[in-house]
Structures are given as structure tokens and as C-alpha cells.
């Protein structure tokens, strides 16, 4: 059973956990450490890189999408301190997220002839829109919304601004104690994604991929590039501890966070 879940989202981005509900969720899962890694955004209630909340060690982190010439990837930063460079970047990304959400919602409403209950604020993303579609009186559920309306290449999809890999790494490195690659086996070309870990501090290995995914290539990359191993549930709802680190593996990450 993992003691550290280092990939968790809250209502600050597209999750359902809050600072009030998170400790109980951690207790149910037997998790002692949680990294809050909301998309492209600081958590406003976390001022320190590492803090305690009702007996749970909380790491302030962030998940940042970046792109290369070949693909889009997600980076995880841990032990976040607010820096000018990262603050400016996430502010620009949040403004773009709001503008993008407005365009997607307008398209969906016109297409389905419905009114969607979406709040256009920082952190808004496609999951919020999919939930609103599922809660409307239309036939589409949450998954259907992604499959038929707002997923990539769907009629109401709108691209958003994404920083280049090099900029993302630079901004995160300035602000975070550890910067790693998230869920390498979710990408179309895991080998190409793992090759980029030579520029990072860590790679996410324990992750609820399902279907018996062999994570050996990530373990090999960690050994080859002397990387830390991170891991987590990628929780967007209330269940933690589906994946994560044991005490020994987490102690190595914690040592790098100071």
C-alpha cells in the first residue's frame, strides 16, 4: 500500500477534492503524503512548498502541459515556490483556458440547443464542460461529451496555448525542487517521451494505467538518467492511494524537496 500519492487534483483545477475533504480521503486510503498537482495553476491555499494539513503532509505541486515538435506531454513539479517566471506563465495559461472554455461552451450549446452551467474562472477545463453536458437534459453523458463533442478532433474542440517543453522545464526548475515526466505510457510514443527525461529530475512510474502496462522502460530510464521515481493516482475524484510510492521511495523524493 502506498504511503505517498504524488498526483492529485482538486477543485482548483478539474478535481472534486478540496482542502477540507482531502484529509479524510487520505485517511480512507491510508495515505500519509499527498501532492496537490492542479493543472497549470498554483493552489491558492498552499503557501509553502511542503506543509501539514490535519496530519497529512501536503506537497504543493503543479501539472504543466508542454509540447515538443512531435507531441504534447505533462510535467509534474513538486515543492513549488512562487517565482516571477512561473507566475507569469500560469497567469497567461489561465486567461487562455477561460477564453477557450467560452468558445467550447458556445459551440456545444449551439450544437445541442442547451444551456450549460459552467463557471468561467481560473482552472476551468474540458472536464467541467463534460460534467455540465452530463447534467443537462441532453442524451450525452460525461464520456460521450468527450467522445462526440469536445475531445480532440471533435466538432467543438478548441486548442489551447501550450508552452514549449524547454520553457516549461526552465520555469518549473526555477520554482520546484523536483520536476518529472507524468504518466509516460499515456502518450502515443512512450519511448520518445522517456528520452526527454534526461532533462528532468524524475519520472512517474506507479500509475493506474490498467490493462497490465509494463512500466519497465520507465524504470530503465530512471536508472539510466539517475532519476527519482514518483507515482500517484492522478486523482480527479475522491479516491486516493490507487497508485503511489512506498515509504523508502518517497523518502528519496522528500530529501530533494528540502
VOGU-3710 file (C-alpha; in Angstrom, 3 decimals, decimal comma):
1> xxxxxxxxxx> 0,000/0,000/0,000  1,470/3,385/-0,960  2,103/5,973/1,741  2,524/8,855/-0,744  0,148/9,777/-3,566  2,016/12,359/-5,622  -0,538/13,131/-8,335  -3,822/14,587/-7,089  -6,180/17,231/-8,456  -8,618/19,433/-6,561
11> xxxxxxxxxx> -11,467/21,793/-7,404  -8,725/24,338/-8,066  -8,482/22,684/-11,486  -10,623/19,744/-12,607  -10,841/17,583/-9,496  -13,522/17,275/-6,833  -11,371/17,241/-3,687  -10,971/20,375/-1,572  -8,611/21,236/1,260  -11,500/20,358/3,577
21> xxxxxxxxxx> -12,193/16,912/2,111  -8,649/15,883/1,243  -7,503/14,767/4,739  -10,432/12,376/5,104  -9,789/10,953/1,634  -6,138/10,403/2,555  -7,131/8,696/5,801  -9,524/6,353/3,993  -6,715/5,360/1,650  -4,076/5,026/4,350
31> xxxxxxxxxx> -2,037/7,723/2,605  0,240/9,954/4,660  1,531/12,261/1,920  -0,378/13,952/-0,900  0,976/16,148/-3,691  -1,615/18,599/-4,995  -0,780/18,925/-8,689  -3,513/21,002/-10,281  -3,341/21,751/-13,979  -1,402/24,873/-14,960
41> xxxxxxxxxx> -2,180/26,536/-11,641  -0,886/27,160/-8,134  -3,185/26,162/-5,304  -4,142/29,447/-3,578  -4,386/27,810/-0,142  -0,879/26,353/-0,211  1,739/28,973/0,611  4,651/26,672/1,450  6,332/24,001/-0,706  5,537/21,379/1,929
51> xxxxxxxxxx> 3,044/21,788/4,753  0,836/19,800/7,130  -2,943/19,643/6,968  -4,707/17,684/9,688  -1,901/15,155/9,884  -1,391/14,812/6,116  1,868/16,042/4,616  0,900/18,190/1,638  3,296/18,957/-1,189  2,443/21,972/-3,292
61> xxxxxxxxxx> 2,876/20,869/-6,878  1,661/21,595/-10,364  0,968/19,662/-13,571  2,044/21,622/-16,619  1,312/20,602/-20,199  4,115/21,296/-22,654  4,783/20,472/-26,266  7,645/19,376/-28,462  7,727/19,223/-32,241  6,302/15,714/-32,038
71> xxxxxxxxxx> 3,968/15,579/-29,056  2,316/17,129/-26,044  3,480/15,962/-22,624  2,666/16,638/-18,974  5,294/17,650/-16,443  4,920/17,431/-12,677  6,632/19,967/-10,444  6,952/19,330/-6,692  7,821/21,597/-3,777  6,603/24,693/-5,572
81> xxxxxxxxxx> 7,753/28,191/-4,655  6,140/31,099/-6,473  8,599/32,641/-8,909  8,089/35,519/-11,307  8,637/33,388/-14,400  6,228/30,600/-13,471  3,668/33,059/-12,089  3,566/34,930/-15,398  3,309/31,693/-17,353  0,423/30,227/-15,350
91> xxxxxxxxxx> -1,435/33,565/-15,404  -1,280/33,596/-19,215  -2,352/29,961/-19,377  -5,353/30,545/-17,118  -6,550/33,501/-19,187  -6,330/31,313/-22,266  -8,189/28,483/-20,516  -11,114/30,800/-19,771  -11,238/32,116/-23,340  -11,067/28,582/-24,691
101> xxxxxxxxxx> -13,823/27,331/-22,376  -16,153/30,111/-23,526  -15,646/29,094/-27,156  -16,206/25,405/-26,450  -19,341/26,039/-24,394  -20,774/28,316/-27,061  -20,224/25,638/-29,688  -21,763/22,873/-27,554  -24,782/24,991/-26,619  -25,427/25,837/-30,256
111> xxxxxxxxxx> -24,983/22,258/-31,373  -27,178/20,672/-28,689  -29,560/23,581/-28,117  -28,911/23,508/-24,364  -27,724/25,968/-21,722  -24,677/24,682/-19,854  -23,923/25,583/-16,246  -20,202/26,366/-16,494  -18,415/28,982/-14,418  -15,713/30,718/-16,418
121> xxxxxxxxxx> -12,956/31,142/-13,859  -9,353/30,141/-13,335  -8,911/26,391/-13,519  -11,781/25,785/-15,905  -11,211/22,927/-18,323  -12,929/20,400/-20,527  -13,916/18,119/-17,614  -16,047/20,956/-16,219  -17,776/21,256/-19,579  -18,271/17,497/-19,881
131> xxxxxxxxxx> -19,841/17,408/-16,407  -22,159/20,255/-17,396  -23,188/18,363/-20,532  -23,925/15,253/-18,453  -26,022/17,327/-16,034  -28,030/18,973/-18,808  -31,193/17,450/-20,221  -29,376/16,108/-23,250  -28,634/12,468/-24,051  -24,851/12,770/-23,757
141> xxxxxxxxxx> -23,083/11,589/-20,628  -19,642/12,680/-19,410  -17,723/10,259/-21,608  -19,980/10,901/-24,579  -19,199/14,607/-24,364  -15,505/13,892/-24,853  -16,078/11,241/-27,488  -18,504/13,178/-29,661  -18,194/16,874/-28,830  -15,124/18,248/-27,077
151> xxxxxxxxxx> -12,401/15,623/-27,433  -9,502/16,132/-29,786  -10,679/16,347/-33,406  -14,321/16,642/-32,280  -16,578/19,412/-33,669  -16,408/21,643/-30,576  -12,754/21,092/-29,730  -10,704/24,273/-29,348  -6,938/24,132/-28,929  -5,323/25,989/-26,059
161> xxxxxxxxxx> -1,975/27,684/-25,615  0,758/25,295/-24,523  4,343/26,302/-23,706  7,275/24,603/-25,352  8,979/21,793/-23,455  12,122/23,854/-22,931  10,220/26,816/-21,470  8,143/24,592/-19,218  11,202/22,814/-17,856  13,001/26,111/-17,252
171> xxxxxxxxxx> 10,073/27,699/-15,412  9,409/24,627/-13,298  13,080/24,132/-12,465  13,261/27,694/-11,132  10,228/27,144/-8,926  10,243/23,477/-7,882  12,553/21,118/-6,055  11,736/18,201/-8,367  10,500/18,226/-11,974  9,378/14,989/-13,581
181> xxxxxxxxxx> 7,553/13,439/-16,520  3,975/12,401/-15,819  2,450/9,058/-16,917  4,856/8,234/-19,794  2,752/5,337/-21,086  -0,254/7,515/-21,815  1,493/9,102/-24,784  1,401/7,809/-28,350  5,190/7,379/-28,310  6,332/6,491/-24,772
191> xxxxxxxxxx> 9,913/5,912/-25,901  10,206/9,449/-27,276  8,680/10,870/-24,110  11,032/8,869/-21,898  14,024/10,043/-23,939  13,287/13,579/-22,724  13,704/12,568/-19,095  17,433/13,210/-19,446  16,469/16,873/-18,955  14,381/16,178/-15,829
201> xxxxxxxxxx> 14,756/15,077/-12,217  12,134/12,341/-12,096  9,743/10,074/-13,933  6,330/8,836/-12,825  6,287/5,038/-12,660  3,447/3,817/-10,371  0,267/4,958/-12,120  -3,159/3,329/-12,638  -2,759/2,606/-16,348  -4,766/-0,587/-16,283
211> xxxxxxxxxx> -4,512/-3,345/-18,895  -1,262/-4,659/-17,442  1,007/-1,920/-18,811  4,670/-2,868/-18,416  6,450/0,095/-16,803  9,893/-1,428/-17,236  11,004/1,177/-19,788  10,325/3,963/-17,275  12,296/2,123/-14,617  15,157/1,752/-17,085
221> xxxxxxxxxx> 15,037/5,480/-17,884  15,172/6,267/-14,172  18,268/4,124/-13,800  19,921/5,420/-16,963  19,451/9,099/-16,127  19,706/8,773/-12,324  16,118/9,949/-11,869  13,853/9,937/-8,873  10,729/7,814/-9,199  7,383/9,459/-8,478
231> xxxxxxxxxx> 3,924/7,948/-8,617  0,308/8,685/-7,948  -3,344/8,115/-8,655  -3,902/11,134/-10,923  -6,996/11,542/-8,769  -9,777/13,720/-10,131  -12,366/12,402/-7,680  -12,301/11,276/-4,042  -10,268/8,070/-4,176  -6,568/8,295/-3,308
241> xxxxxxxxxx> -3,855/5,687/-2,980  -4,700/3,726/-6,131  -1,037/4,244/-7,046  1,861/5,921/-5,315  5,167/5,439/-3,526  6,185/3,322/-0,596  7,997/4,912/2,316  11,501/4,256/1,007  10,831/5,658/-2,465  9,100/8,716/-1,046
251> xxxxxxxx> 11,979/9,421/1,348  14,241/9,952/-1,670  11,803/12,464/-3,183  11,339/14,218/0,151  15,083/14,640/0,585  15,219/16,644/-2,651  12,450/18,982/-1,544  14,448/20,299/1,404
//
